Amino acid sequence: MNADTLANIAGFVGAVIILGGFARQTLKEAAPDLLYHLANFAGASLLAISLVINFNLPALLLELAWAGIALFGLVQLKWTCK
């Protein structure tokens, strides 16, 4: 399997994870929780890895921002759980 194929697989898995987390949170009609932030962080990270191989600067910046916001949510959730 070549790098392009692996990058595409990572991108598709990342997209499914983000959409699944969003759908779960929306259908639950609740405030974002740990699983939501983890799904967003993991999905955005996988998509960013995919975009490094199949370079697309605007999409890469979007995914890095998405991962950063999800990471901020995880840190914020950690602080409020103490």
Biopython code that builds the backbone (N, CA, C, O; Angstrom):
import numpy as np
from Bio.PDB.StructureBuilder import StructureBuilder

atoms = [
    (1, "MET", "N", (0.849, -1.175, 0.000)),
    (1, "MET", "CA", (0.000, 0.000, 0.000)),
    (1, "MET", "C", (0.896, 1.239, 0.000)),
    (1, "MET", "O", (1.830, 1.332, 0.796)),
    (2, "ASN", "N", (0.614, 2.183, -0.886)),
    (2, "ASN", "CA", (1.464, 3.373, -0.972)),
    (2, "ASN", "C", (0.968, 4.487, -0.041)),
    (2, "ASN", "O", (-0.091, 4.371, 0.576)),
    (3, "ALA", "N", (1.746, 5.555, 0.046)),
    (3, "ALA", "CA", (1.441, 6.661, 0.970)),
    (3, "ALA", "C", (0.128, 7.348, 0.618)),
    (3, "ALA", "O", (-0.627, 7.735, 1.510)),
    (4, "ASP", "N", (-0.152, 7.503, -0.669)),
    (4, "ASP", "CA", (-1.412, 8.144, -1.068)),
    (4, "ASP", "C", (-2.621, 7.351, -0.607)),
    (4, "ASP", "O", (-3.601, 7.919, -0.126)),
    (5, "THR", "N", (-2.549, 6.044, -0.755)),
    (5, "THR", "CA", (-3.659, 5.190, -0.332)),
    (5, "THR", "C", (-3.851, 5.258, 1.175)),
    (5, "THR", "O", (-4.979, 5.381, 1.652)),
    (6, "LEU", "N", (-2.761, 5.179, 1.927)),
    (6, "LEU", "CA", (-2.846, 5.281, 3.390)),
    (6, "LEU", "C", (-3.383, 6.643, 3.812)),
    (6, "LEU", "O", (-4.176, 6.734, 4.749)),
    (7, "ALA", "N", (-2.958, 7.697, 3.130)),
    (7, "ALA", "CA", (-3.445, 9.038, 3.441)),
    (7, "ALA", "C", (-4.938, 9.141, 3.185)),
    (7, "ALA", "O", (-5.667, 9.737, 3.978)),
    (8, "ASN", "N", (-5.396, 8.567, 2.085)),
    (8, "ASN", "CA", (-6.829, 8.586, 1.780)),
    (8, "ASN", "C", (-7.623, 7.803, 2.817)),
    (8, "ASN", "O", (-8.698, 8.238, 3.231)),
    (9, "ILE", "N", (-7.110, 6.664, 3.235)),
    (9, "ILE", "CA", (-7.789, 5.871, 4.270)),
    (9, "ILE", "C", (-7.863, 6.669, 5.565)),
    (9, "ILE", "O", (-8.917, 6.719, 6.200)),
    (10, "ALA", "N", (-6.752, 7.297, 5.967)),
    (10, "ALA", "CA", (-6.743, 8.117, 7.180)),
    (10, "ALA", "C", (-7.748, 9.258, 7.063)),
    (10, "ALA", "O", (-8.454, 9.565, 8.024)),
    (11, "GLY", "N", (-7.816, 9.879, 5.909)),
    (11, "GLY", "CA", (-8.761, 10.972, 5.689)),
    (11, "GLY", "C", (-10.205, 10.519, 5.788)),
    (11, "GLY", "O", (-11.026, 11.184, 6.420)),
    (12, "PHE", "N", (-10.522, 9.382, 5.160)),
    (12, "PHE", "CA", (-11.889, 8.868, 5.230)),
    (12, "PHE", "C", (-12.261, 8.471, 6.659)),
    (12, "PHE", "O", (-13.363, 8.771, 7.118)),
    (13, "VAL", "N", (-11.357, 7.807, 7.356)),
    (13, "VAL", "CA", (-11.622, 7.409, 8.750)),
    (13, "VAL", "C", (-11.808, 8.660, 9.610)),
    (13, "VAL", "O", (-12.714, 8.714, 10.441)),
    (14, "GLY", "N", (-10.961, 9.651, 9.414)),
    (14, "GLY", "CA", (-11.089, 10.901, 10.166)),
    (14, "GLY", "C", (-12.418, 11.583, 9.922)),
    (14, "GLY", "O", (-13.048, 12.068, 10.862)),
    (15, "ALA", "N", (-12.852, 11.626, 8.673)),
    (15, "ALA", "CA", (-14.138, 12.252, 8.350)),
    (15, "ALA", "C", (-15.297, 11.500, 9.006)),
    (15, "ALA", "O", (-16.225, 12.117, 9.530)),
    (16, "VAL", "N", (-15.241, 10.184, 8.975)),
    (16, "VAL", "CA", (-16.302, 9.375, 9.596)),
    (16, "VAL", "C", (-16.326, 9.605, 11.109)),
    (16, "VAL", "O", (-17.399, 9.704, 11.703)),
    (17, "ILE", "N", (-15.158, 9.689, 11.727)),
    (17, "ILE", "CA", (-15.088, 9.922, 13.182)),
    (17, "ILE", "C", (-15.685, 11.287, 13.531)),
    (17, "ILE", "O", (-16.479, 11.392, 14.466)),
    (18, "ILE", "N", (-15.315, 12.318, 12.799)),
    (18, "ILE", "CA", (-15.860, 13.656, 13.071)),
    (18, "ILE", "C", (-17.372, 13.669, 12.881)),
    (18, "ILE", "O", (-18.101, 14.173, 13.736)),
    (19, "LEU", "N", (-17.843, 13.122, 11.773)),
    (19, "LEU", "CA", (-19.284, 13.117, 11.515)),
    (19, "LEU", "C", (-20.039, 12.279, 12.532)),
    (19, "LEU", "O", (-21.138, 12.645, 12.950)),
    (20, "GLY", "N", (-19.453, 11.153, 12.934)),
    (20, "GLY", "CA", (-20.092, 10.308, 13.940)),
    (20, "GLY", "C", (-20.206, 11.018, 15.280)),
    (20, "GLY", "O", (-21.246, 10.951, 15.934)),
    (21, "GLY", "N", (-19.143, 11.697, 15.689)),
    (21, "GLY", "CA", (-19.174, 12.453, 16.945)),
    (21, "GLY", "C", (-20.181, 13.583, 16.893)),
    (21, "GLY", "O", (-20.897, 13.831, 17.863)),
    (22, "PHE", "N", (-20.236, 14.264, 15.771)),
    (22, "PHE", "CA", (-21.192, 15.365, 15.612)),
    (22, "PHE", "C", (-22.628, 14.845, 15.621)),
    (22, "PHE", "O", (-23.497, 15.419, 16.278)),
    (23, "ALA", "N", (-22.871, 13.763, 14.896)),
    (23, "ALA", "CA", (-24.213, 13.180, 14.857)),
    (23, "ALA", "C", (-24.637, 12.702, 16.245)),
    (23, "ALA", "O", (-25.771, 12.939, 16.663)),
    (24, "ARG", "N", (-23.739, 12.036, 16.953)),
    (24, "ARG", "CA", (-24.042, 11.546, 18.302)),
    (24, "ARG", "C", (-24.426, 12.704, 19.221)),
    (24, "ARG", "O", (-25.427, 12.634, 19.936)),
    (25, "GLN", "N", (-23.631, 13.761, 19.198)),
    (25, "GLN", "CA", (-23.890, 14.891, 20.083)),
    (25, "GLN", "C", (-25.181, 15.606, 19.699)),
    (25, "GLN", "O", (-25.931, 16.036, 20.574)),
    (26, "THR", "N", (-25.444, 15.737, 18.418)),
    (26, "THR", "CA", (-26.644, 16.416, 17.952)),
    (26, "THR", "C", (-27.897, 15.612, 18.297)),
    (26, "THR", "O", (-28.882, 16.170, 18.781)),
    (27, "LEU", "N", (-27.858, 14.314, 18.050)),
    (27, "LEU", "CA", (-29.017, 13.474, 18.346)),
    (27, "LEU", "C", (-29.270, 13.386, 19.850)),
    (27, "LEU", "O", (-30.413, 13.239, 20.284)),
    (28, "LYS", "N", (-28.223, 13.474, 20.624)),
    (28, "LYS", "CA", (-28.324, 13.420, 22.078)),
    (28, "LYS", "C", (-28.835, 14.747, 22.654)),
    (28, "LYS", "O", (-29.357, 14.793, 23.768)),
    (29, "GLU", "N", (-28.678, 15.815, 21.880)),
    (29, "GLU", "CA", (-29.069, 17.160, 22.291)),
    (29, "GLU", "C", (-28.514, 17.522, 23.669)),
    (29, "GLU", "O", (-29.244, 17.978, 24.549)),
    (30, "ALA", "N", (-27.228, 17.313, 23.831)),
    (30, "ALA", "CA", (-26.566, 17.591, 25.105)),
    (30, "ALA", "C", (-25.318, 18.422, 24.858)),
    (30, "ALA", "O", (-24.875, 18.592, 23.723)),
    (31, "ALA", "N", (-24.771, 18.929, 25.936)),
    (31, "ALA", "CA", (-23.528, 19.692, 25.844)),
    (31, "ALA", "C", (-22.389, 18.766, 25.418)),
    (31, "ALA", "O", (-22.401, 17.578, 25.740)),
    (32, "PRO", "N", (-21.411, 19.303, 24.698)),
    (32, "PRO", "CA", (-20.263, 18.483, 24.291)),
    (32, "PRO", "C", (-19.603, 17.798, 25.488)),
    (32, "PRO", "O", (-19.418, 18.403, 26.544)),
    (33, "ASP", "N", (-19.254, 16.527, 25.300)),
    (33, "ASP", "CA", (-18.636, 15.754, 26.365)),
    (33, "ASP", "C", (-17.277, 15.234, 25.905)),
    (33, "ASP", "O", (-16.800, 15.584, 24.825)),
    (34, "LEU", "N", (-16.667, 14.401, 26.729)),
    (34, "LEU", "CA", (-15.335, 13.873, 26.443)),
    (34, "LEU", "C", (-15.287, 13.151, 25.099)),
    (34, "LEU", "O", (-14.375, 13.387, 24.307)),
    (35, "LEU", "N", (-16.244, 12.285, 24.836)),
    (35, "LEU", "CA", (-16.245, 11.521, 23.585)),
    (35, "LEU", "C", (-16.353, 12.441, 22.371)),
    (35, "LEU", "O", (-15.707, 12.198, 21.351)),
    (36, "TYR", "N", (-17.152, 13.480, 22.471)),
    (36, "TYR", "CA", (-17.307, 14.438, 21.383)),
    (36, "TYR", "C", (-15.973, 15.113, 21.069)),
    (36, "TYR", "O", (-15.565, 15.184, 19.910)),
    (37, "HIS", "N", (-15.300, 15.606, 22.102)),
    (37, "HIS", "CA", (-14.022, 16.285, 21.888)),
    (37, "HIS", "C", (-12.945, 15.317, 21.388)),
    (37, "HIS", "O", (-12.136, 15.674, 20.530)),
    (38, "LEU", "N", (-12.936, 14.102, 21.920)),
    (38, "LEU", "CA", (-11.968, 13.104, 21.453)),
    (38, "LEU", "C", (-12.208, 12.749, 19.987)),
    (38, "LEU", "O", (-11.259, 12.626, 19.212)),
    (39, "ALA", "N", (-13.461, 12.587, 19.611)),
    (39, "ALA", "CA", (-13.786, 12.269, 18.216)),
    (39, "ALA", "C", (-13.352, 13.399, 17.298)),
    (39, "ALA", "O", (-12.780, 13.148, 16.237)),
    (40, "ASN", "N", (-13.613, 14.631, 17.688)),
    (40, "ASN", "CA", (-13.210, 15.768, 16.868)),
    (40, "ASN", "C", (-11.693, 15.869, 16.760)),
    (40, "ASN", "O", (-11.162, 16.129, 15.681)),
    (41, "PHE", "N", (-11.000, 15.665, 17.871)),
    (41, "PHE", "CA", (-9.541, 15.741, 17.850)),
    (41, "PHE", "C", (-8.947, 14.617, 16.989)),
    (41, "PHE", "O", (-8.082, 14.864, 16.149)),
    (42, "ALA", "N", (-9.413, 13.395, 17.203)),
    (42, "ALA", "CA", (-8.885, 12.253, 16.437)),
    (42, "ALA", "C", (-9.205, 12.394, 14.954)),
    (42, "ALA", "O", (-8.340, 12.192, 14.101)),
    (43, "GLY", "N", (-10.441, 12.739, 14.655)),
    (43, "GLY", "CA", (-10.835, 12.877, 13.255)),
    (43, "GLY", "C", (-10.074, 13.978, 12.544)),
    (43, "GLY", "O", (-9.585, 13.781, 11.431)),
    (44, "ALA", "N", (-9.970, 15.141, 13.179)),
    (44, "ALA", "CA", (-9.255, 16.259, 12.564)),
    (44, "ALA", "C", (-7.768, 15.942, 12.408)),
    (44, "ALA", "O", (-7.149, 16.335, 11.420)),
    (45, "SER", "N", (-7.200, 15.238, 13.374)),
    (45, "SER", "CA", (-5.784, 14.858, 13.280)),
    (45, "SER", "C", (-5.547, 13.900, 12.116)),
    (45, "SER", "O", (-4.582, 14.052, 11.367)),
    (46, "LEU", "N", (-6.427, 12.914, 11.966)),
    (46, "LEU", "CA", (-6.286, 11.981, 10.843)),
    (46, "LEU", "C", (-6.452, 12.695, 9.504)),
    (46, "LEU", "O", (-5.720, 12.420, 8.554)),
    (47, "LEU", "N", (-7.404, 13.600, 9.432)),
    (47, "LEU", "CA", (-7.576, 14.361, 8.191)),
    (47, "LEU", "C", (-6.359, 15.244, 7.921)),
    (47, "LEU", "O", (-5.948, 15.388, 6.770)),
    (48, "ALA", "N", (-5.779, 15.833, 8.962)),
    (48, "ALA", "CA", (-4.583, 16.668, 8.774)),
    (48, "ALA", "C", (-3.422, 15.824, 8.252)),
    (48, "ALA", "O", (-2.686, 16.257, 7.366)),
    (49, "ILE", "N", (-3.259, 14.624, 8.799)),
    (49, "ILE", "CA", (-2.205, 13.720, 8.303)),
    (49, "ILE", "C", (-2.434, 13.418, 6.828)),
    (49, "ILE", "O", (-1.499, 13.435, 6.028)),
    (50, "SER", "N", (-3.683, 13.141, 6.479)),
    (50, "SER", "CA", (-4.029, 12.873, 5.087)),
    (50, "SER", "C", (-3.682, 14.066, 4.199)),
    (50, "SER", "O", (-3.197, 13.894, 3.081)),
    (51, "LEU", "N", (-3.930, 15.270, 4.699)),
    (51, "LEU", "CA", (-3.699, 16.476, 3.902)),
    (51, "LEU", "C", (-2.225, 16.846, 3.798)),
    (51, "LEU", "O", (-1.844, 17.603, 2.905)),
    (52, "VAL", "N", (-1.399, 16.331, 4.685)),
    (52, "VAL", "CA", (0.042, 16.543, 4.551)),
    (52, "VAL", "C", (0.554, 15.747, 3.347)),
    (52, "VAL", "O", (1.416, 16.214, 2.603)),
    (53, "ILE", "N", (0.007, 14.530, 3.167)),
    (53, "ILE", "CA", (0.413, 13.692, 2.034)),
    (53, "ILE", "C", (-0.203, 14.203, 0.739)),
    (53, "ILE", "O", (0.492, 14.402, -0.257)),
    (54, "ASN", "N", (-1.520, 14.413, 0.766)),
    (54, "ASN", "CA", (-2.241, 14.956, -0.399)),
    (54, "ASN", "C", (-2.484, 16.432, -0.120)),
    (54, "ASN", "O", (-3.587, 16.832, 0.253)),
    (55, "PHE", "N", (-1.439, 17.237, -0.307)),
    (55, "PHE", "CA", (-1.411, 18.610, 0.195)),
    (55, "PHE", "C", (-2.533, 19.477, -0.349)),
    (55, "PHE", "O", (-2.787, 19.536, -1.552)),
    (56, "ASN", "N", (-3.196, 20.150, 0.590)),
    (56, "ASN", "CA", (-4.214, 21.146, 0.296)),
    (56, "ASN", "C", (-4.168, 22.116, 1.468)),
    (56, "ASN", "O", (-4.727, 21.829, 2.526)),
    (57, "LEU", "N", (-3.513, 23.253, 1.298)),
    (57, "LEU", "CA", (-3.241, 24.174, 2.401)),
    (57, "LEU", "C", (-4.506, 24.667, 3.107)),
    (57, "LEU", "O", (-4.557, 24.611, 4.336)),
    (58, "PRO", "N", (-5.529, 25.148, 2.392)),
    (58, "PRO", "CA", (-6.709, 25.628, 3.113)),
    (58, "PRO", "C", (-7.369, 24.533, 3.961)),
    (58, "PRO", "O", (-7.757, 24.784, 5.102)),
    (59, "ALA", "N", (-7.495, 23.350, 3.421)),
    (59, "ALA", "CA", (-8.104, 22.247, 4.169)),
    (59, "ALA", "C", (-7.215, 21.833, 5.344)),
    (59, "ALA", "O", (-7.723, 21.513, 6.419)),
    (60, "LEU", "N", (-5.903, 21.835, 5.150)),
    (60, "LEU", "CA", (-4.981, 21.494, 6.232)),
    (60, "LEU", "C", (-5.103, 22.492, 7.381)),
    (60, "LEU", "O", (-5.149, 22.097, 8.546)),
    (61, "LEU", "N", (-5.156, 23.786, 7.055)),
    (61, "LEU", "CA", (-5.306, 24.806, 8.095)),
    (61, "LEU", "C", (-6.633, 24.653, 8.828)),
    (61, "LEU", "O", (-6.697, 24.832, 10.044)),
    (62, "LEU", "N", (-7.683, 24.323, 8.096)),
    (62, "LEU", "CA", (-8.988, 24.087, 8.718)),
    (62, "LEU", "C", (-8.916, 22.931, 9.707)),
    (62, "LEU", "O", (-9.409, 23.045, 10.829)),
    (63, "GLU", "N", (-8.310, 21.825, 9.306)),
    (63, "GLU", "CA", (-8.229, 20.652, 10.187)),
    (63, "GLU", "C", (-7.326, 20.899, 11.386)),
    (63, "GLU", "O", (-7.606, 20.409, 12.480)),
    (64, "LEU", "N", (-6.246, 21.653, 11.195)),
    (64, "LEU", "CA", (-5.391, 21.992, 12.332)),
    (64, "LEU", "C", (-6.141, 22.880, 13.328)),
    (64, "LEU", "O", (-6.011, 22.711, 14.540)),
    (65, "ALA", "N", (-6.928, 23.829, 12.805)),
    (65, "ALA", "CA", (-7.746, 24.668, 13.685)),
    (65, "ALA", "C", (-8.794, 23.815, 14.401)),
    (65, "ALA", "O", (-9.019, 23.986, 15.599)),
    (66, "TRP", "N", (-9.429, 22.906, 13.678)),
    (66, "TRP", "CA", (-10.450, 22.022, 14.257)),
    (66, "TRP", "C", (-9.838, 21.172, 15.374)),
    (66, "TRP", "O", (-10.428, 21.033, 16.446)),
    (67, "ALA", "N", (-8.668, 20.610, 15.124)),
    (67, "ALA", "CA", (-7.980, 19.802, 16.137)),
    (67, "ALA", "C", (-7.597, 20.665, 17.337)),
    (67, "ALA", "O", (-7.711, 20.225, 18.481)),
    (68, "GLY", "N", (-7.146, 21.887, 17.079)),
    (68, "GLY", "CA", (-6.779, 22.788, 18.170)),
    (68, "GLY", "C", (-7.972, 23.152, 19.040)),
    (68, "GLY", "O", (-7.861, 23.179, 20.266)),
    (69, "ILE", "N", (-9.098, 23.430, 18.424)),
    (69, "ILE", "CA", (-10.311, 23.752, 19.181)),
    (69, "ILE", "C", (-10.758, 22.538, 19.994)),
    (69, "ILE", "O", (-11.160, 22.677, 21.150)),
    (70, "ALA", "N", (-10.690, 21.354, 19.394)),
    (70, "ALA", "CA", (-11.069, 20.127, 20.118)),
    (70, "ALA", "C", (-10.116, 19.888, 21.287)),
    (70, "ALA", "O", (-10.551, 19.485, 22.366)),
    (71, "LEU", "N", (-8.833, 20.130, 21.085)),
    (71, "LEU", "CA", (-7.858, 19.978, 22.165)),
    (71, "LEU", "C", (-8.154, 20.971, 23.291)),
    (71, "LEU", "O", (-8.071, 20.621, 24.468)),
    (72, "PHE", "N", (-8.495, 22.192, 22.933)),
    (72, "PHE", "CA", (-8.887, 23.193, 23.928)),
    (72, "PHE", "C", (-10.114, 22.703, 24.708)),
    (72, "PHE", "O", (-10.175, 22.853, 25.929)),
    (73, "GLY", "N", (-11.081, 22.122, 24.007)),
    (73, "GLY", "CA", (-12.259, 21.578, 24.671)),
    (73, "GLY", "C", (-11.907, 20.455, 25.636)),
    (73, "GLY", "O", (-12.482, 20.360, 26.720)),
    (74, "LEU", "N", (-10.964, 19.604, 25.243)),
    (74, "LEU", "CA", (-10.524, 18.520, 26.126)),
    (74, "LEU", "C", (-9.845, 19.077, 27.382)),
    (74, "LEU", "O", (-10.099, 18.606, 28.491)),
    (75, "VAL", "N", (-8.989, 20.072, 27.201)),
    (75, "VAL", "CA", (-8.302, 20.682, 28.343)),
    (75, "VAL", "C", (-9.316, 21.367, 29.253)),
    (75, "VAL", "O", (-9.251, 21.239, 30.475)),
    (76, "GLN", "N", (-10.236, 22.080, 28.660)),
    (76, "GLN", "CA", (-11.263, 22.784, 29.431)),
    (76, "GLN", "C", (-12.135, 21.774, 30.199)),
    (76, "GLN", "O", (-12.483, 22.009, 31.356)),
    (77, "LEU", "N", (-12.478, 20.672, 29.565)),
    (77, "LEU", "CA", (-13.269, 19.622, 30.205)),
    (77, "LEU", "C", (-12.500, 19.016, 31.365)),
    (77, "LEU", "O", (-13.079, 18.738, 32.415)),
    (78, "LYS", "N", (-11.203, 18.810, 31.187)),
    (78, "LYS", "CA", (-10.346, 18.269, 32.242)),
    (78, "LYS", "C", (-10.325, 19.196, 33.450)),
    (78, "LYS", "O", (-10.384, 18.727, 34.587)),
    (79, "TRP", "N", (-10.242, 20.493, 33.222)),
    (79, "TRP", "CA", (-10.182, 21.461, 34.314)),
    (79, "TRP", "C", (-11.502, 21.551, 35.063)),
    (79, "TRP", "O", (-11.509, 21.763, 36.275)),
    (80, "THR", "N", (-12.624, 21.393, 34.359)),
    (80, "THR", "CA", (-13.921, 21.504, 35.017)),
    (80, "THR", "C", (-14.312, 20.227, 35.745)),
    (80, "THR", "O", (-15.240, 20.243, 36.553)),
    (81, "CYS", "N", (-13.623, 19.120, 35.474)),
    (81, "CYS", "CA", (-13.947, 17.840, 36.114)),
    (81, "CYS", "C", (-13.230, 17.659, 37.443)),
    (81, "CYS", "O", (-13.470, 16.665, 38.128)),
    (82, "LYS", "N", (-12.371, 18.570, 37.825)),
    (82, "LYS", "CA", (-11.612, 18.426, 39.085)),
    (82, "LYS", "C", (-12.487, 18.699, 40.276)),
    (82, "LYS", "O", (-12.022, 18.626, 41.413)),
]
sb = StructureBuilder()
sb.init_structure("model")
sb.init_model(0)
sb.init_chain("A")
sb.init_seg("    ")
for serial, (resi, resn, name, xyz) in enumerate(atoms, 1):
    if name == "N":
        sb.init_residue(resn, " ", resi, " ")
    sb.init_atom(name, np.array(xyz, "f"), 0.0, 1.0, " ", f" {name:<3s}", serial, name[0])
structure = sb.get_structure()
